[in-house]
Amino acid sequence: MSFRDFVGNTVTVTRLREGVRSGLVPQAMILAGPQGAGKYSLALMLAQAVNCLNPTESDGLPDFCGRCNNCTRIEAARDLEERVAEAVAAKDDLRDADKRDTRIMIQTHPDVLVVPPDPPQLMIKLGQVRDVIHAAYFRPPVEARHSFTIFTCSAFMKEAANSLLKVLEEPPSYTSLILLAENPQELLPTIRSRAVLHRLGAIPAGEIEALLAQRRPELKSSDRKLVARLAEGAVGRALKLDLPAYLASRQDALIIVRTALRDPDYSALFRSTETYRAGADGQEKTVKLLRALGALTEDLLLVIAGTPHLVRNLDMATELERLAAGLSVEWIEGAARALGQVESGMRRNLLRSLSLDAMAVSLEAR
């Protein structure tokens, strides 16, 4: 693994590598881009490039060997979902008294700390930020030249976000904080003003489709086209997208949309939403449903706007045309607000099945 394996966004990657060459790695940085754009991979690569014991060059710019002790230990954090699952399992094995004070953190290298959203709310919490502050000020690098802390999402609890400002204002010279964000506007303005922003843009669907032909040859041509559109320009999302799982979530999302726009079949709606129960599995399933519903809503807006050729769900273009007949932009706005309310309710542990039922009823076309 090296920078040569990173697909797309050459300008941003080059700028970061030039910073490594000059020794000017920002002490606070925001990597912004859609889910699956490679933000996390690029953050790990930057940590590897700065701390590689046998640095190399490629294309005339600094690169990392990928084989030294620092590179391999940082690389061990790449499968974030697996590492988080291990951390959650380890926390579940603790005594109840210890669980309350234990936050989910990933650290495969002593000087590279990865901070994922803490369950069940899936937000960065105050306890995690306090650990980051303590590490920044009282634990200088022991095996690396420069330490890194990577926040994998921009959803901070208010107290956590405010506490982070201290270390952003006066960071030690030997550490860098990297915040990954799909939408930087979710971060406090005071956080954004203290960090250098780098954006990862979308890769054209045609390029992603060609990459899928190489990396996922098991996909049929029609499936590659669909996955390339659904990825929204994010290579990582395209390579990992579980198409059967997405289609299952989309089918449930269609039940909600059809209930709102056609003669409502509440029995079908209740059978579907009843499966969205509490727990981590139910939360993940609900997130996938909301993403599928969001994609359908955006496609309906594209049809209303007269640009059906831009829809992501290519395989159901005819159905989208039928559903969009007579719809208004106001309905789309209401659907977007309803989606946001369900997402907000998930953070407050509201009953998911009832939230989805209420959303479907609130969207009924008048």
Buried (B, 14 or more C-beta within 10 A) or exposed (E): BBBEEBBBBEEBBBEBBEBBEEEEBBBBBBBBBBBBBBBBBBBBBBBBBBBBBEBEEEEEBBBBBBEBBBBBBBBBBBEBEEBBEEBBEEBEEEEEEEEEEEBBBBBBBBBBBBBBBBBEBBBBBBBBBBBBBEBBBEBBBEBBEBBBBBBBBBBBBEEBBBBBBEBBEEBBEBBBBBBBBBEBEBBBEEBBEBBBBBBBEBBEBEBBBEBBEEEBEEBEEEBBBBBBBBBBBBBBBBBEBEBEEBEBBBEBBBBBBBBBBEEBEEEBBBEBBEEBBEEEEBBEBBBBBBBBBBBBBBBBBBBBEEEBEEBBBBBBEEBBEEBBEEBEEEBBEBBBEBBEBBBEBBEEEBEBBEBBBBBBBEBEEE
